[in-house]
Amino acid sequence: MKNAPGELPAGIHLWRTSELHELGFNDRNIAAMLRTGGLVRLRRGCYIRGSTWAAQKPWSRSLQLIAAHAHGTLTTSVGGLVYSHTSAARLHGLFLWDVDDRVHVTTGTTPSRTSHGGDVVPHTRTLNPNEVVTVQGMPCTSLERTVADCCLMLTYKQALIVVDHALRIGAHTTALEQMCGSLVGRNGVSRLRRALENADARSESPGETLTRELLQRLGIELPELQVEVMSAEGRHRLDFAWRRKKLALEFDGKVKYFDYAPTGEVLYRERQREKSLTELGWRFIRIKWQDLFREQEFKVRVLRALRD
């Protein structure tokens, strides 16, 4: 039985144009659903249910664009194309900051100019078998290969965020150092090497990584990361702390709060924790995303607190 226009089948959220045609929707029906929001075009020839798209968070939408590319090109069945660079980083679940949603693919042969859409960035390289893995049902570069590729194309701050998180989830430092050696002379290899030298797997968010980078760049005495402190309320962990001065620096970015627990509950626990530590003589500097881009004000606040 054919579907009536506007009635998409339940349980499915992603379609190619040909699949919609098979379900009984003609081009006029599809255009009408696009106008009313029943469908959203993710790329040429591939659509998602509008309600599904509206409910997704930004990082989920970025992954959905990769899935749409795979669905539209039948990547998972044809083979020969591997998701790489920032697309592979998304599949591996790596933190990315201020990176666009273009889909990066690597193939062994140089593609023609018309073989990919404008939303796709093709790369040509022969990958070793151990550099290709399957993640979320799609072929992509291994974690270490992905980190190296990202660092070659991103800024230093963006690269440091990727390396911090990759080390945290299990990337092998030795393998990354070996890649540095094999990439001598390539644009961006010094950025990869610098990120590896300054990376810290204890960083739990992009905001914490950028805070640490800013402290280092401003020449401020570096604090310890993820410091555990006891109080009457129990054991607490501080993002950054200068133990001797009993001074803590906490990053209050939304990612830290909203990904892990209800906002009200988390904020209440934060207030209780800070109150109990304040009673023990601890002082707090709380910063938000915007503070990282007001560098002079940030420097003055931190140095003043360190002098007190």
C-alpha positions as CSV (number, residue, x, y, z in Angstrom):
1,M,0.0,0.0,0.0
2,K,1.4,3.4,-1.0
3,N,1.8,6.1,1.6
4,A,-0.4,9.1,1.3
5,P,1.5,12.4,0.7
6,G,2.9,13.6,4.0
7,E,2.7,10.3,5.8
8,L,6.2,9.0,6.3
9,P,6.6,5.4,7.5
10,A,7.3,4.9,11.2
11,G,10.6,3.6,12.4
12,I,12.7,5.1,9.6
13,H,14.3,8.5,9.6
14,L,16.7,8.7,6.6
15,W,15.9,8.2,2.9
16,R,17.4,8.6,-0.5
17,T,15.2,10.2,-3.2
18,S,14.8,6.8,-4.9
19,E,13.5,5.3,-1.6
20,L,10.9,8.0,-1.2
21,H,9.8,7.4,-4.8
22,E,9.5,3.7,-4.0
23,L,7.3,4.6,-1.0
24,G,4.9,6.4,-3.3
25,F,6.1,10.0,-2.9
26,N,6.7,11.9,-6.1
27,D,8.9,15.0,-6.5
28,R,6.0,17.3,-5.8
29,N,5.2,15.5,-2.5
30,I,8.8,15.7,-1.5
31,A,9.0,19.4,-2.2
32,A,5.8,20.0,-0.2
33,M,7.2,18.1,2.8
34,L,10.4,20.2,2.6
35,R,8.3,23.3,2.7
36,T,6.3,22.2,5.7
37,G,9.3,20.8,7.6
38,G,8.2,17.2,7.4
39,L,11.5,16.5,5.6
40,V,14.9,18.2,5.8
41,R,17.4,17.8,2.9
42,L,20.8,16.9,4.4
43,R,22.5,16.7,1.0
44,R,21.6,16.2,-2.6
45,G,19.4,13.1,-2.8
46,C,19.2,12.4,0.9
47,Y,16.6,13.4,3.4
48,I,15.8,13.1,7.1
49,R,12.5,13.2,9.0
50,G,12.0,16.8,10.1
51,S,11.0,16.0,13.7
52,T,14.2,13.9,14.1
53,W,16.4,16.6,12.8
54,A,14.7,19.3,15.0
55,A,15.3,17.2,18.2
56,Q,19.0,16.6,17.6
57,K,21.8,18.5,19.3
58,P,24.5,20.1,17.1
59,W,27.0,17.2,17.5
60,S,24.3,14.7,16.6
61,R,23.5,16.7,13.5
62,S,27.2,16.6,12.5
63,L,27.1,12.8,12.8
64,Q,23.8,12.6,10.9
65,L,25.4,14.4,7.9
66,I,28.1,11.7,7.8
67,A,25.4,9.0,8.0
68,A,23.5,10.8,5.2
69,H,26.5,10.7,3.0
70,A,27.0,7.0,3.7
71,H,23.4,6.3,3.0
72,G,23.3,8.4,-0.1
73,T,26.4,6.9,-1.6
74,L,25.9,3.3,-0.2
75,T,29.3,3.6,1.4
76,T,28.8,0.8,3.8
77,S,28.2,-1.7,1.0
78,V,30.4,-0.5,-1.8
79,G,33.7,0.1,0.1
80,G,36.8,1.9,-1.1
81,L,35.9,5.1,0.6
82,V,37.0,5.8,4.2
83,Y,35.8,8.6,6.4
84,S,38.8,10.6,7.7
85,H,40.0,13.8,9.3
86,T,37.3,15.6,11.2
87,S,34.5,13.2,10.0
88,A,36.5,10.3,11.5
89,A,37.0,12.3,14.6
90,R,33.2,12.7,15.0
91,L,32.7,9.0,14.4
92,H,35.3,8.2,17.1
93,G,33.5,10.7,19.4
94,L,36.4,13.1,19.7
95,F,35.8,16.6,20.9
96,L,35.9,19.2,18.1
97,W,35.8,23.0,18.5
98,D,34.8,25.5,15.9
99,V,35.0,23.0,13.0
100,D,32.6,23.0,10.1
101,D,30.4,20.1,9.1
102,R,31.9,19.2,5.8
103,V,32.4,15.5,5.2
104,H,36.0,14.3,4.8
105,V,36.7,11.1,2.9
106,T,40.0,9.4,1.9
107,T,40.3,7.2,-1.2
108,G,43.2,5.4,-2.8
109,T,42.7,7.1,-6.2
110,T,42.2,10.7,-7.1
111,P,38.5,11.4,-7.5
112,S,37.1,13.4,-10.4
113,R,35.9,16.9,-9.7
114,T,32.3,15.9,-10.1
115,S,32.3,12.7,-8.1
116,H,31.7,14.4,-4.8
117,G,29.3,17.2,-3.7
118,G,30.3,20.6,-2.4
119,D,29.8,19.4,1.1
120,V,32.5,16.7,0.8
121,V,36.3,17.2,1.0
122,P,38.1,14.3,-0.7
123,H,41.7,13.3,0.2
124,T,43.9,10.9,-1.7
125,R,46.1,8.5,0.2
126,T,46.7,4.7,0.3
127,L,45.9,3.7,3.8
128,N,47.5,0.7,5.5
129,P,45.0,-2.0,6.7
130,N,45.7,-1.2,10.3
131,E,44.7,2.5,9.6
132,V,41.1,1.6,8.8
133,V,38.5,0.6,11.3
134,T,34.7,0.3,11.3
135,V,32.9,2.7,13.7
136,Q,29.1,3.0,13.9
137,G,28.9,0.7,10.9
138,M,31.0,3.0,8.7
139,P,34.7,2.7,7.5
140,C,36.9,5.4,9.0
141,T,40.5,6.0,9.8
142,S,42.0,4.6,13.0
143,L,42.0,6.8,16.1
144,E,45.8,7.6,15.7
145,R,45.6,8.2,12.0
146,T,42.5,10.4,12.6
147,V,44.4,12.5,15.2
148,A,47.4,13.0,12.9
149,D,45.2,14.0,9.9
150,C,43.2,16.4,12.0
151,C,46.3,18.1,13.4
152,L,47.7,18.6,9.9
153,M,44.6,20.7,8.9
154,L,43.4,22.3,12.1
155,T,44.7,25.3,14.1
156,Y,46.9,24.6,17.1
157,K,44.1,25.2,19.6
158,Q,41.8,22.9,17.7
159,A,44.5,20.2,17.4
160,L,45.3,20.4,21.1
161,I,41.7,19.7,21.9
162,V,41.7,16.6,19.6
163,V,44.9,15.2,21.0
164,D,43.9,15.8,24.7
165,H,40.7,13.8,24.1
166,A,42.3,11.1,22.0
167,L,44.8,10.4,24.7
168,R,42.0,10.3,27.2
169,I,40.1,7.7,25.3
170,G,43.1,5.5,24.6
171,A,45.1,6.8,21.7
172,H,48.7,5.5,21.8
173,T,51.3,8.2,22.2
174,T,54.1,6.0,20.7
175,A,52.1,5.5,17.5
176,L,51.4,9.2,17.2
177,E,55.1,10.0,17.7
178,Q,56.0,7.6,15.0
179,M,53.5,9.3,12.7
180,C,55.3,12.6,13.4
181,G,58.5,11.0,12.2
182,S,56.8,9.7,9.0
183,L,55.3,13.1,8.2
184,V,58.5,15.2,8.3
185,G,58.2,18.0,5.8
186,R,54.4,17.9,5.6
187,N,52.5,21.1,6.3
188,G,51.1,21.0,9.9
189,V,53.5,18.3,11.2
190,S,55.0,20.8,13.6
191,R,51.5,21.5,14.9
192,L,51.0,17.8,15.5
193,R,54.3,17.6,17.4
194,R,53.6,20.7,19.5
195,A,50.1,19.4,20.4
196,L,51.6,16.0,21.5
197,E,54.3,17.8,23.6
198,N,51.6,19.9,25.4
199,A,48.7,17.4,25.5
200,D,47.3,16.2,28.8
201,A,44.8,13.3,29.0
202,R,43.4,14.6,32.2
203,S,41.5,17.4,30.4
204,E,37.8,16.6,30.4
205,S,36.4,19.1,27.9
206,P,37.4,21.5,25.1
207,G,37.0,24.4,27.6
208,E,39.5,22.9,30.0
209,T,42.0,22.4,27.2
210,L,41.7,26.0,26.0
211,T,42.0,27.2,29.6
212,R,45.2,25.3,30.0
213,E,46.5,26.6,26.7
214,L,45.7,30.2,27.6
215,L,47.5,29.9,31.0
216,Q,50.6,28.5,29.4
217,R,50.6,31.1,26.6
218,L,50.2,34.0,29.1
219,G,53.1,32.7,31.1
220,I,51.1,32.1,34.2
221,E,52.2,29.5,36.7
222,L,50.4,26.3,35.6
223,P,48.1,24.7,38.2
224,E,47.5,21.0,38.7
225,L,44.6,19.3,36.8
226,Q,41.7,17.3,38.2
227,V,42.8,17.9,41.8
228,E,41.0,15.8,44.5
229,V,40.2,17.6,47.8
230,M,38.3,16.3,50.8
231,S,35.7,18.3,52.8
232,A,32.8,17.5,55.2
233,E,30.7,16.9,52.1
234,G,33.0,14.2,50.8
235,R,35.6,14.0,48.0
236,H,35.6,16.8,45.4
237,R,37.5,17.2,42.2
238,L,38.7,20.6,40.9
239,D,39.3,21.4,37.3
240,F,42.5,23.3,38.1
241,A,44.1,24.1,41.5
242,W,47.1,25.8,43.0
243,R,47.2,23.6,46.1
244,R,49.7,25.7,48.1
245,K,47.5,28.8,47.6
246,K,44.2,26.9,48.0
247,L,43.1,28.5,44.8
248,A,40.8,26.7,42.3
249,L,40.0,27.6,38.8
250,E,36.8,26.1,37.4
251,F,35.5,26.1,33.9
252,D,31.7,26.6,33.8
253,G,31.1,25.7,30.2
254,K,27.7,24.2,29.2
255,V,29.3,21.0,27.9
256,K,30.5,20.2,31.4
257,Y,27.0,20.6,32.9
258,F,24.4,19.7,30.4
259,D,25.9,16.5,28.9
260,Y,25.9,14.6,32.2
261,A,23.1,15.5,34.5
262,P,20.1,17.8,34.9
263,T,21.1,21.4,35.1
264,G,19.5,22.2,38.5
265,E,20.9,19.1,40.2
266,V,24.4,19.8,38.9
267,L,24.4,23.5,39.8
268,Y,23.1,22.6,43.3
269,R,25.9,20.1,43.9
270,E,28.5,22.7,42.6
271,R,27.2,25.3,45.0
272,Q,27.3,22.8,48.0
273,R,30.8,21.7,47.0
274,E,32.1,25.3,46.7
275,K,30.6,26.2,50.0
276,S,32.2,23.3,51.9
277,L,35.6,24.0,50.3
278,T,35.3,27.8,51.0
279,E,34.9,26.9,54.7
280,L,38.3,25.2,54.5
281,G,39.9,28.3,53.1
282,W,39.7,27.6,49.3
283,R,39.1,30.4,46.9
284,F,37.5,30.0,43.4
285,I,37.9,31.6,40.1
286,R,35.0,30.7,37.8
287,I,35.3,31.3,34.1
288,K,33.0,30.9,31.1
289,W,33.6,30.4,27.4
290,Q,33.6,34.2,26.7
291,D,36.4,34.7,29.4
292,L,38.8,32.7,27.2
293,F,38.6,35.4,24.6
294,R,39.1,38.3,26.9
295,E,42.7,37.4,27.5
296,Q,43.8,40.6,29.3
297,E,40.9,40.5,31.7
298,F,41.5,36.8,32.3
299,K,45.2,37.4,33.0
300,V,44.5,40.2,35.5
301,R,41.9,38.1,37.4
302,V,44.2,35.1,37.7
303,L,47.3,37.0,38.6
304,R,45.4,39.1,41.2
305,A,44.1,35.9,42.8
306,L,47.5,34.3,42.8
307,R,49.0,37.4,44.6
308,D,46.3,37.4,47.3
